[in-house]
Amino acid sequence: MSGGAAELAWLAAPLAALLAACLVLVPLGVQVLRRGVVFIDLAVAQVAACGTLAAGLLVEQPSAVVQAGSAAAAALAGAAGVWWLARRWPHQREALIGLVYVAAASAALLAASHDPHGRERLSALLAADVLWADWGALGGLAVAAVVVPGLALVRRWLDRDALFYPVFAIALSVAVPVLGLYVVFGLLIGPALWARRGGSLPASIGAGALACAGGLAFSTALDWPSGACVALALCLLGLATTLKLGQAPRQTY
């Protein structure tokens, strides 16, 4: 196998992970902007990260299944709490959800301080090195990549709170360990701004995929951290969309 072909084969798993994440997170991000609960992304993702770190404290060398289960349970609890806050105090929901994020981030730091490898695990959960994603870690994302777009396009089932919040929690619990919190947040918001400015959902997913590929290519060419490069590319997508496409948002979703 030539050097170029070997490099492409090496990039196949990271590219597949990012494409699957686009299919999962862009429809959810559209819902987040529509509902006006932007901080839910960071809050639930950080709670999921706390669940992963807690598994490392409670179980010596936890398996991937244990970590995934702990992250999913924590994310579901966090999403339920966010849903209750949004319903109970709708006018203060963003402020309260922001406090949930700060509390979860502080708890994650405390958990990491009691784990010999906690600092490295916390850093990976914030900005994972996407280039090292492997096929074995993509099972949950692959399933979600089939389910979530179907829920978004068939009868708009994600419009229902009873379905949106648990689906959102489980999706973030499988995406954060693979991609890191920063890339997940960028995928939820950057392409969704494209949709908010009049782009269709498939076009928004495509724009997100192109931004991810560009960030990954930039990272590979300059040997820079891949998670940070992809997150920056998604931020630039959201900013460019907002600056370029008119003044008033046109919501087509």
Buried (B, 14 or more C-beta within 10 A) or exposed (E): EEEEEEEEEEBEBBBBBBBBBBBBBBBBBBBBBBBEBBBBBBBBBBBBBBBBBBBBBEEEEBEEEBBBBBBBBBBBBBBEBBBEBBEEEEEEBBEBBBBBBEBBBEBBBEBBEEBEEBEEBBBBBBBBBBBEBEEEBBEBBBBBBEBBBEBBEEEEBBBEEEEBBBBBBBBBBBBBBBBBBBBBBBBBBBBBBBBBBBBEBEBBBBBBBBBBBBBBBBBBEEEEBBBBBBBBBBBBBBEBBBEEBEEEBEEBB
